[in-house]
Amino acid sequence: MAWFMVVLAGLLETGFAINLKLSHGFTKLLPTIAFALFALSSFGLLTLSLKHLPVGSAYAVWTGIGAAGTAVYGMVWMDESTSVLKLVSITLVIAGVVGLQISGSGH
């Protein structure tokens, strides 16, 4: 359940980052409200899950998912072809951390 919360927090972190790109200095009300909700939810879930998980591993997965989601967003909607390399490296980091957790040596 705690890892599920980290993954969910990572997805919210993706929304947080995308809303940051969309808000353009917080001049639009709805993206700004969504930005605040994504941010608070993401940090809240991460904080709750860190009570049950190693901090470094959970934080790496959380930021990795957020960064990967933002990279996908950049590739699909903003024509950032360089995001492919970022996405590959982020995926490798997440896979490594999850692998450590499964093997039991991530503590």
N, C-alpha and C positions, 0 to 999 in steps of 0.2 A: 504493500500500500504506500509506503514511504517513497519508493522509486517511482510509482505512478504519479505521486504528487510532484516529484522533481520534473518528470517529463511534461506534465501539465503546466507547471511553472515555466518550463522552457518554451512551450508553445505560446503562453501568454507573453513571454519575453519577446517572441517574434512579433506579436501584435504591437507590443510596446515600441519596438524599433521601427516597424512599418508606419505606425501612427506618427512617430517622430519625423519620418520622411514626408508624410502627408500634411502635417500641421503647418509647416512653413512659418515658424516663429509664433505659433499658437494664435494665428489671426482668425481661425475658423473655430467656432464653438464646439461642434460635435467631435471633430478629431481630438480636440484638447480634452474633452470629457472622457472619451474612449482611452486616450493616452494615460490619463490619471488612473482609470479603472484597471487597465491592463497592468500598469506599473505596481499599484498597490496589491492586486491579486497575486501577481508573480512573486513579489518579495515576501508576501504573507505566506504563500504556500511553501516557498523555499525555506523560510524560517521554521515553519512547523516540521518539515521533513528532516531538517538538519538535526533535530533532537534524536533521530533514529538512525542516521547514516553518517559515514565519515565525511567531514566537511569538504575536504579537497575534491573527493570523487563526485559528490553531489553538485558542487559548484561548477566543476568542469563540464558535467553533463548539461546542467542548466544553461550555462553560457554558450556551450556548443550548439545546443538545439536552437537557441535564440539566434545565434550567428548564422547557422545553416538555413534557418527559415528566412532570414533577411537576405542571404545570398541567393536563395531560390527566387525570392521576390525581385531582387535586382536583375537576375537573369531573364525572368519571364516578362516583367513589365517595364524595366528601365534599360534594357539592352546592355547590361553590364556583363560582357562575355568573360571578363577576368574573374567573375564570381565562381566560375567552374572550379578553378584551382583552390579557391577558399573553401568551397563546398567539400571537395575531396579531402583536404587537410583536416577540416573540422570533423568530418565523418570518421576519419581514422582515429582522431583523438577520442571521440565518443566511444568507438568500438574498443579501443584500448582500455579505457576506464571501465566499461561494462565487463570486458574480459577479465580484468583484475578482480572485480567484484564477484563474478561467477566462480573464479578460481579460489577465492577466499583470501587473496593476498592484498586486498585493497584497503586494509585497515591501518 
